[in-house]
Amino acid sequence: MSFKDLKLNRPILRAIAEAGYDNPTLVQEKTIPLILEKKDVVVSAQTGTGKTAAFALPILQSLFDRQDASKKGRKIKALIISPTRELALQIEENFKTYSAYTSLKTAVVFGGISIEPQKEILKKGIDILIATPGRLLDLHKQDFLNLDYVETLVLDEADLMLDMGFIDDVKKIERLCTKEKQVLLFSATIPYKVEQLANSILNNPERIEVAQNSSTSKNVNQLLYLVPKKDKIELCLHLLRKTIKGNIIIFRRTKFGVEKLEKTLLNNGFKADSIHGDKSQTARQEALDKFKKGDVNILIATDVAARGIDINDLDAVVNFDLPNIPETYVHRIGRTARAGNSGIAYSLCSADEKAYLQSIQQLIQLQLDVIEDHPYPLDPKAKPIVHKSKKTGSKHKKGRKSGASKKKKKRWY
Ligand code: AMP
């Protein structure tokens, strides 16, 4: 299928061709026609599948058809709610790219920066607004927003939005828009609470699922290092010096952990920056820009701050802490080995993370390749439990140090 088959107008086709898109991705192929038919949709798709264009292109298409009318006294006709500021900015960038040859106007509002310039932008009139929930409600309370003309409401990364506690805000925002609007819900996973939200605010939605949340790319070499908790930093430094090369994201569970690791890496001469929820919006954006430009090659992040951010061409992902939600592991390592490239995921696991490791391996139906030959092995007295050995699907390439993982022995991992 080509973009032309999706019946998009010429200015939009021109913009996406310039962006280098040859053909629609699967989620675009499945979703765009339904959105153009004005159906409500629930789409289960992760970042990296092209989901932003899947809603942005049909929204632009339907607004483009009426753009002459919209020039006089622009009203917000499409509202996109995003859980994080970074994602909101990224969505805005995409809308601007795709609408470059139309006169439609897009703006983004989020917290953590001054509200005044945002009021000025809204006063001038826009067609499409991308917003984080809190700032949107603030602006509405202060009477700088009229949502009476919203025809399409998009809830992006709905599962994260609910995890971050935005459920009441989302419901409030939904009620501020007209009843007749079309609602599009995008979510990496569809847990029960997202399903409940969809049932309460969407009208007979079509459901689309593009990627199994439990599948990891065959091109990612998934390596496991068993290490005492106290030695994790030393092992991480050792790996960064000797083994891991290129552009790297290191994930930590907590903001405190991110800060601590960043300091250590900087003190050891590495070029690193970080993103987490306690950093100002400007500092987060600066860190991302530095990483994207190549001024630093290591980005340390919490899952929430990194979720939804489009960072391609990663050589490696390091799970400094194993995530307590197994699906998060899949999200994290999905950031490497995109578009058919290969990548490596390094997971550092201490004895107290045993249960997390087991849930991850159960979800992905794979045993990670254990690298035993490293200077900080786990205390041999750490309690092993008998675990049935499954065949792994991954092969060692870069970073392989021994064939120890192939040995059959009692192990708890
Ligand atoms: P998303 O899942 O929306 O974050 O998109 C992930 C990446 O895929 C972004 O860099 C998009 O610019 C890119 N992308 C989206 N649609 C296409 C397409 N049809 N062809 C090539 N790249 C695309």
Boltz pocket constraint, residues with backbone or C-beta under 6 A from the ligand:
constraints:
  - pocket:
      binder: B
      contacts: [[A, 20], [A, 21], [A, 22], [A, 23], [A, 24], [A, 25], [A, 28], [A, 46], [A, 47], [A, 48], [A, 49], [A, 50], [A, 51], [A, 52], [A, 53], [A, 308], [A, 310]]
      max_distance: 6.0
